[in-house]
């Protein structure tokens, strides 16, 4: 995750540089998306799984509370 943030900072620095051509900026953005889309998708999927687990635990806890 940390490495991804550093790459993103580098991308922002690069594409906001007025001395870099528009074509080079677009190539850099496309490259960043291509190289990082799978890891981003994996992180989103892991987050969804974690939310499902939390929801399940909370639902069980609420069920125990209402039964008591």
Gaussian input, Z-matrix of N, CA and C with variables (Angstrom, degrees):
# hf/3-21g

backbone

0 1
 N
 C     1     B1
 C     2     B2     1     A1
 N     3     B3     2     A2     1     D1
 C     4     B4     3     A3     2     D2
 C     5     B5     4     A4     3     D3
 N     6     B6     5     A5     4     D4
 C     7     B7     6     A6     5     D5
 C     8     B8     7     A7     6     D6
 N     9     B9     8     A8     7     D7
 C    10    B10     9     A9     8     D8
 C    11    B11    10    A10     9     D9
 N    12    B12    11    A11    10    D10
 C    13    B13    12    A12    11    D11
 C    14    B14    13    A13    12    D12
 N    15    B15    14    A14    13    D13
 C    16    B16    15    A15    14    D14
 C    17    B17    16    A16    15    D15
 N    18    B18    17    A17    16    D16
 C    19    B19    18    A18    17    D17
 C    20    B20    19    A19    18    D18
 N    21    B21    20    A20    19    D19
 C    22    B22    21    A21    20    D20
 C    23    B23    22    A22    21    D21
 N    24    B24    23    A23    22    D22
 C    25    B25    24    A24    23    D23
 C    26    B26    25    A25    24    D24
 N    27    B27    26    A26    25    D25
 C    28    B28    27    A27    26    D26
 C    29    B29    28    A28    27    D27
 N    30    B30    29    A29    28    D28
 C    31    B31    30    A30    29    D29
 C    32    B32    31    A31    30    D30
 N    33    B33    32    A32    31    D31
 C    34    B34    33    A33    32    D32
 C    35    B35    34    A34    33    D33
 N    36    B36    35    A35    34    D34
 C    37    B37    36    A36    35    D35
 C    38    B38    37    A37    36    D36
 N    39    B39    38    A38    37    D37
 C    40    B40    39    A39    38    D38
 C    41    B41    40    A40    39    D39
 N    42    B42    41    A41    40    D40
 C    43    B43    42    A42    41    D41
 C    44    B44    43    A43    42    D42
 N    45    B45    44    A44    43    D43
 C    46    B46    45    A45    44    D44
 C    47    B47    46    A46    45    D45
 N    48    B48    47    A47    46    D46
 C    49    B49    48    A48    47    D47
 C    50    B50    49    A49    48    D48
 N    51    B51    50    A50    49    D49
 C    52    B52    51    A51    50    D50
 C    53    B53    52    A52    51    D51
 N    54    B54    53    A53    52    D52
 C    55    B55    54    A54    53    D53
 C    56    B56    55    A55    54    D54
 N    57    B57    56    A56    55    D55
 C    58    B58    57    A57    56    D56
 C    59    B59    58    A58    57    D57
 N    60    B60    59    A59    58    D58
 C    61    B61    60    A60    59    D59
 C    62    B62    61    A61    60    D60
 N    63    B63    62    A62    61    D61
 C    64    B64    63    A63    62    D62
 C    65    B65    64    A64    63    D63
 N    66    B66    65    A65    64    D64
 C    67    B67    66    A66    65    D65
 C    68    B68    67    A67    66    D66
 N    69    B69    68    A68    67    D67
 C    70    B70    69    A69    68    D68
 C    71    B71    70    A70    69    D69
 N    72    B72    71    A71    70    D70
 C    73    B73    72    A72    71    D71
 C    74    B74    73    A73    72    D72
 N    75    B75    74    A74    73    D73
 C    76    B76    75    A75    74    D74
 C    77    B77    76    A76    75    D75
 N    78    B78    77    A77    76    D76
 C    79    B79    78    A78    77    D77
 C    80    B80    79    A79    78    D78
 N    81    B81    80    A80    79    D79
 C    82    B82    81    A81    80    D80
 C    83    B83    82    A82    81    D81
 N    84    B84    83    A83    82    D82
 C    85    B85    84    A84    83    D83
 C    86    B86    85    A85    84    D84
 N    87    B87    86    A86    85    D85
 C    88    B88    87    A87    86    D86
 C    89    B89    88    A88    87    D87
 N    90    B90    89    A89    88    D88
 C    91    B91    90    A90    89    D89
 C    92    B92    91    A91    90    D90
 N    93    B93    92    A92    91    D91
 C    94    B94    93    A93    92    D92
 C    95    B95    94    A94    93    D93
 N    96    B96    95    A95    94    D94
 C    97    B97    96    A96    95    D95
 C    98    B98    97    A97    96    D96
 N    99    B99    98    A98    97    D97
 C   100   B100    99    A99    98    D98
 C   101   B101   100   A100    99    D99
 N   102   B102   101   A101   100   D100
 C   103   B103   102   A102   101   D101
 C   104   B104   103   A103   102   D102
 N   105   B105   104   A104   103   D103
 C   106   B106   105   A105   104   D104
 C   107   B107   106   A106   105   D105
 N   108   B108   107   A107   106   D106
 C   109   B109   108   A108   107   D107
 C   110   B110   109   A109   108   D108
 N   111   B111   110   A110   109   D109
 C   112   B112   111   A111   110   D110
 C   113   B113   112   A112   111   D111
 N   114   B114   113   A113   112   D112
 C   115   B115   114   A114   113   D113
 C   116   B116   115   A115   114   D114
 N   117   B117   116   A116   115   D115
 C   118   B118   117   A117   116   D116
 C   119   B119   118   A118   117   D117
 N   120   B120   119   A119   118   D118
 C   121   B121   120   A120   119   D119
 C   122   B122   121   A121   120   D120
 N   123   B123   122   A122   121   D121
 C   124   B124   123   A123   122   D122
 C   125   B125   124   A124   123   D123
 N   126   B126   125   A125   124   D124
 C   127   B127   126   A126   125   D125
 C   128   B128   127   A127   126   D126
 N   129   B129   128   A128   127   D127
 C   130   B130   129   A129   128   D128
 C   131   B131   130   A130   129   D129
 N   132   B132   131   A131   130   D130
 C   133   B133   132   A132   131   D131
 C   134   B134   133   A133   132   D132
 N   135   B135   134   A134   133   D133
 C   136   B136   135   A135   134   D134
 C   137   B137   136   A136   135   D135
 N   138   B138   137   A137   136   D136
 C   139   B139   138   A138   137   D137
 C   140   B140   139   A139   138   D138
 N   141   B141   140   A140   139   D139
 C   142   B142   141   A141   140   D140
 C   143   B143   142   A142   141   D141
 N   144   B144   143   A143   142   D142
 C   145   B145   144   A144   143   D143
 C   146   B146   145   A145   144   D144
 N   147   B147   146   A146   145   D145
 C   148   B148   147   A147   146   D146
 C   149   B149   148   A148   147   D147
 N   150   B150   149   A149   148   D148
 C   151   B151   150   A150   149   D149
 C   152   B152   151   A151   150   D150
 N   153   B153   152   A152   151   D151
 C   154   B154   153   A153   152   D152
 C   155   B155   154   A154   153   D153
 N   156   B156   155   A155   154   D154
 C   157   B157   156   A156   155   D155
 C   158   B158   157   A157   156   D156
 N   159   B159   158   A158   157   D157
 C   160   B160   159   A159   158   D158
 C   161   B161   160   A160   159   D159
 N   162   B162   161   A161   160   D160
 C   163   B163   162   A162   161   D161
 C   164   B164   163   A163   162   D162
 N   165   B165   164   A164   163   D163
 C   166   B166   165   A165   164   D164
 C   167   B167   166   A166   165   D165
 N   168   B168   167   A167   166   D166
 C   169   B169   168   A168   167   D167
 C   170   B170   169   A169   168   D168
 N   171   B171   170   A170   169   D169
 C   172   B172   171   A171   170   D170
 C   173   B173   172   A172   171   D171
 N   174   B174   173   A173   172   D172
 C   175   B175   174   A174   173   D173
 C   176   B176   175   A175   174   D174
 N   177   B177   176   A176   175   D175
 C   178   B178   177   A177   176   D176
 C   179   B179   178   A178   177   D177
 N   180   B180   179   A179   178   D178
 C   181   B181   180   A180   179   D179
 C   182   B182   181   A181   180   D180
 N   183   B183   182   A182   181   D181
 C   184   B184   183   A183   182   D182
 C   185   B185   184   A184   183   D183
 N   186   B186   185   A185   184   D184
 C   187   B187   186   A186   185   D185
 C   188   B188   187   A187   186   D186
 N   189   B189   188   A188   187   D187
 C   190   B190   189   A189   188   D188
 C   191   B191   190   A190   189   D189
 N   192   B192   191   A191   190   D190
 C   193   B193   192   A192   191   D191
 C   194   B194   193   A193   192   D192
 N   195   B195   194   A194   193   D193
 C   196   B196   195   A195   194   D194
 C   197   B197   196   A196   195   D195
 N   198   B198   197   A197   196   D196
 C   199   B199   198   A198   197   D197
 C   200   B200   199   A199   198   D198
 N   201   B201   200   A200   199   D199
 C   202   B202   201   A201   200   D200
 C   203   B203   202   A202   201   D201

   B1=1.4555
   B2=1.5286
   B3=1.3158
   B4=1.4715
   B5=1.5231
   B6=1.3272
   B7=1.4600
   B8=1.5324
   B9=1.3230
   B10=1.4570
   B11=1.5177
   B12=1.3355
   B13=1.4623
   B14=1.5204
   B15=1.3142
   B16=1.4706
   B17=1.5272
   B18=1.3267
   B19=1.4648
   B20=1.5265
   B21=1.3360
   B22=1.4609
   B23=1.5273
   B24=1.3183
   B25=1.4757
   B26=1.5241
   B27=1.3263
   B28=1.4613
   B29=1.5294
   B30=1.3225
   B31=1.4612
   B32=1.5271
   B33=1.3186
   B34=1.4690
   B35=1.5261
   B36=1.3248
   B37=1.4647
   B38=1.5247
   B39=1.3209
   B40=1.4587
   B41=1.5316
   B42=1.3263
   B43=1.4719
   B44=1.5267
   B45=1.3177
   B46=1.4660
   B47=1.5267
   B48=1.3085
   B49=1.4609
   B50=1.5364
   B51=1.3276
   B52=1.4703
   B53=1.5302
   B54=1.3164
   B55=1.4662
   B56=1.5257
   B57=1.3276
   B58=1.4634
   B59=1.5277
   B60=1.3310
   B61=1.4706
   B62=1.5280
   B63=1.3318
   B64=1.4706
   B65=1.5279
   B66=1.3181
   B67=1.4643
   B68=1.5288
   B69=1.3232
   B70=1.4606
   B71=1.5285
   B72=1.3285
   B73=1.4656
   B74=1.5257
   B75=1.3328
   B76=1.4627
   B77=1.5248
   B78=1.3245
   B79=1.4658
   B80=1.5244
   B81=1.3136
   B82=1.4632
   B83=1.5305
   B84=1.3282
   B85=1.4675
   B86=1.5286
   B87=1.3220
   B88=1.4649
   B89=1.5244
   B90=1.3017
   B91=1.4620
   B92=1.5217
   B93=1.3246
   B94=1.4669
   B95=1.5257
   B96=1.3295
   B97=1.4691
   B98=1.5279
   B99=1.3151
   B100=1.4632
   B101=1.5267
   B102=1.3096
   B103=1.4632
   B104=1.5187
   B105=1.3241
   B106=1.4609
   B107=1.5189
   B108=1.3078
   B109=1.4623
   B110=1.5225
   B111=1.3335
   B112=1.4650
   B113=1.5184
   B114=1.3241
   B115=1.4627
   B116=1.5255
   B117=1.3264
   B118=1.4631
   B119=1.5279
   B120=1.3275
   B121=1.4675
   B122=1.5263
   B123=1.3262
   B124=1.4680
   B125=1.5235
   B126=1.3252
   B127=1.4664
   B128=1.5253
   B129=1.3261
   B130=1.4644
   B131=1.5260
   B132=1.3300
   B133=1.4663
   B134=1.5280
   B135=1.3195
   B136=1.4686
   B137=1.5260
   B138=1.3125
   B139=1.4618
   B140=1.5176
   B141=1.3239
   B142=1.4681
   B143=1.5242
   B144=1.3281
   B145=1.4698
   B146=1.5217
   B147=1.3158
   B148=1.4672
   B149=1.5279
   B150=1.3218
   B151=1.4671
   B152=1.5270
   B153=1.3293
   B154=1.4653
   B155=1.5250
   B156=1.3328
   B157=1.4638
   B158=1.5272
   B159=1.3103
   B160=1.4689
   B161=1.5281
   B162=1.3297
   B163=1.4649
   B164=1.5222
   B165=1.3221
   B166=1.4692
   B167=1.5293
   B168=1.3158
   B169=1.4671
   B170=1.5270
   B171=1.3200
   B172=1.4677
   B173=1.5264
   B174=1.3322
   B175=1.4645
   B176=1.5220
   B177=1.3365
   B178=1.4687
   B179=1.5251
   B180=1.3163
   B181=1.4678
   B182=1.5242
   B183=1.3122
   B184=1.4677
   B185=1.5231
   B186=1.3181
   B187=1.4636
   B188=1.5115
   B189=1.3305
   B190=1.4640
   B191=1.5230
   B192=1.3200
   B193=1.4638
   B194=1.5271
   B195=1.3313
   B196=1.4636
   B197=1.5216
   B198=1.3430
   B199=1.4643
   B200=1.5182
   B201=1.3002
   B202=1.4726
   B203=1.4865
   A1=110.43
   A2=116.34
   A3=121.09
   A4=110.59
   A5=115.56
   A6=119.77
   A7=110.04
   A8=116.69
   A9=120.66
   A10=111.92
   A11=116.41
   A12=120.37
   A13=111.31
   A14=116.04
   A15=119.70
   A16=110.52
   A17=116.76
   A18=120.17
   A19=110.92
   A20=115.88
   A21=119.63
   A22=110.54
   A23=117.46
   A24=120.67
   A25=110.64
   A26=115.54
   A27=120.56
   A28=109.46
   A29=116.73
   A30=121.06
   A31=110.90
   A32=116.90
   A33=121.15
   A34=110.66
   A35=116.70
   A36=120.82
   A37=110.42
   A38=115.67
   A39=121.17
   A40=111.44
   A41=116.74
   A42=118.62
   A43=113.45
   A44=117.71
   A45=119.15
   A46=111.94
   A47=116.56
   A48=121.68
   A49=109.02
   A50=118.13
   A51=120.23
   A52=113.56
   A53=117.85
   A54=121.17
   A55=112.65
   A56=117.34
   A57=121.61
   A58=108.30
   A59=116.12
   A60=120.07
   A61=110.87
   A62=115.08
   A63=120.52
   A64=110.58
   A65=116.96
   A66=120.81
   A67=110.81
   A68=116.17
   A69=119.96
   A70=110.84
   A71=116.72
   A72=120.38
   A73=110.52
   A74=116.21
   A75=120.38
   A76=111.63
   A77=116.87
   A78=120.43
   A79=110.77
   A80=116.96
   A81=121.73
   A82=110.54
   A83=116.79
   A84=120.96
   A85=110.41
   A86=117.03
   A87=121.06
   A88=110.94
   A89=116.99
   A90=121.72
   A91=110.98
   A92=116.38
   A93=120.64
   A94=110.38
   A95=116.37
   A96=120.40
   A97=110.31
   A98=116.86
   A99=120.33
   A100=111.98
   A101=117.25
   A102=120.83
   A103=113.96
   A104=117.59
   A105=119.67
   A106=114.94
   A107=118.29
   A108=119.26
   A109=112.24
   A110=118.61
   A111=119.95
   A112=111.22
   A113=117.90
   A114=118.98
   A115=110.30
   A116=117.53
   A117=120.62
   A118=109.89
   A119=116.53
   A120=120.73
   A121=110.46
   A122=117.07
   A123=121.09
   A124=111.04
   A125=117.15
   A126=121.08
   A127=111.07
   A128=117.32
   A129=120.87
   A130=109.70
   A131=117.13
   A132=120.95
   A133=110.93
   A134=117.34
   A135=121.05
   A136=110.49
   A137=117.13
   A138=121.20
   A139=111.94
   A140=116.49
   A141=120.84
   A142=110.24
   A143=116.94
   A144=120.44
   A145=111.04
   A146=116.72
   A147=120.54
   A148=110.53
   A149=117.51
   A150=121.04
   A151=111.36
   A152=116.74
   A153=120.11
   A154=110.68
   A155=116.78
   A156=120.86
   A157=111.01
   A158=116.80
   A159=121.00
   A160=110.12
   A161=116.34
   A162=120.69
   A163=110.87
   A164=116.49
   A165=121.07
   A166=111.03
   A167=116.80
   A168=121.30
   A169=110.11
   A170=116.59
   A171=120.52
   A172=111.19
   A173=116.87
   A174=120.87
   A175=110.55
   A176=116.91
   A177=120.74
   A178=110.36
   A179=116.68
   A180=120.54
   A181=110.74
   A182=117.08
   A183=120.40
   A184=111.10
   A185=116.66
   A186=120.50
   A187=111.52
   A188=117.31
   A189=121.43
   A190=110.36
   A191=116.60
   A192=120.98
   A193=110.56
   A194=116.96
   A195=119.63
   A196=111.99
   A197=117.65
   A198=120.91
   A199=111.87
   A200=117.60
   A201=121.33
   A202=113.23
   D1=-45.55
   D2=-179.06
   D3=-60.29
   D4=-42.17
   D5=-179.93
   D6=-63.98
   D7=-37.50
   D8=178.00
   D9=-61.96
   D10=-38.97
   D11=178.30
   D12=-66.43
   D13=-40.19
   D14=178.40
   D15=-63.75
   D16=-41.56
   D17=177.76
   D18=-63.84
   D19=-38.95
   D20=178.98
   D21=-65.63
   D22=-41.93
   D23=177.33
   D24=-60.46
   D25=-42.22
   D26=178.53
   D27=-61.87
   D28=-43.21
   D29=178.96
   D30=-59.67
   D31=-47.73
   D32=-179.30
   D33=-61.64
   D34=-44.18
   D35=178.37
   D36=-59.60
   D37=-42.83
   D38=-177.27
   D39=-67.40
   D40=-47.28
   D41=-174.93
   D42=-77.39
   D43=-13.28
   D44=176.08
   D45=-95.73
   D46=-0.86
   D47=178.36
   D48=-75.22
   D49=119.78
   D50=-177.83
   D51=-68.08
   D52=-13.99
   D53=-178.51
   D54=-89.02
   D55=-3.83
   D56=179.99
   D57=-95.09
   D58=134.32
   D59=-178.08
   D60=-67.79
   D61=156.53
   D62=178.88
   D63=-60.59
   D64=-39.85
   D65=-179.83
   D66=-62.30
   D67=-43.07
   D68=179.51
   D69=-66.42
   D70=-37.75
   D71=177.24
   D72=-61.56
   D73=-45.97
   D74=179.99
   D75=-63.96
   D76=-39.71
   D77=177.87
   D78=-63.78
   D79=-40.25
   D80=179.56
   D81=-64.32
   D82=-44.05
   D83=179.07
   D84=-63.66
   D85=-46.13
   D86=179.87
   D87=-61.50
   D88=-41.18
   D89=178.67
   D90=-64.14
   D91=-43.22
   D92=179.36
   D93=-60.89
   D94=-46.26
   D95=-179.58
   D96=-62.95
   D97=-45.52
   D98=-178.87
   D99=-62.31
   D100=-38.33
   D101=-176.58
   D102=-81.88
   D103=-20.02
   D104=-173.61
   D105=-116.88
   D106=-4.76
   D107=-175.83
   D108=-65.33
   D109=-37.91
   D110=-178.83
   D111=-68.75
   D112=-42.42
   D113=179.94
   D114=-66.58
   D115=-34.98
   D116=176.46
   D117=-65.03
   D118=-44.17
   D119=178.80
   D120=-62.09
   D121=-39.55
   D122=178.01
   D123=-63.42
   D124=-41.31
   D125=179.56
   D126=-66.56
   D127=-39.59
   D128=177.62
   D129=-64.26
   D130=-44.31
   D131=179.37
   D132=-61.46
   D133=-41.73
   D134=178.13
   D135=-64.10
   D136=-38.96
   D137=177.65
   D138=-64.17
   D139=-40.25
   D140=178.22
   D141=-65.06
   D142=-43.55
   D143=177.41
   D144=-59.85
   D145=-42.90
   D146=179.65
   D147=-63.13
   D148=-41.85
   D149=178.19
   D150=-63.70
   D151=-38.38
   D152=177.70
   D153=-63.58
   D154=-42.47
   D155=178.36
   D156=-64.19
   D157=-43.24
   D158=179.24
   D159=-62.72
   D160=-42.45
   D161=178.92
   D162=-62.12
   D163=-42.54
   D164=179.20
   D165=-62.86
   D166=-45.34
   D167=179.45
   D168=-63.34
   D169=-44.85
   D170=-179.60
   D171=-64.19
   D172=-40.04
   D173=179.01
   D174=-63.19
   D175=-43.78
   D176=177.79
   D177=-63.03
   D178=-42.89
   D179=-179.48
   D180=-63.72
   D181=-41.64
   D182=178.37
   D183=-66.16
   D184=-37.09
   D185=177.81
   D186=-63.14
   D187=-41.58
   D188=178.44
   D189=-65.32
   D190=-39.24
   D191=-178.50
   D192=-65.63
   D193=-42.08
   D194=-177.70
   D195=-74.49
   D196=-23.73
   D197=179.00
   D198=-78.55
   D199=-23.95
   D200=-176.62
   D201=-77.17

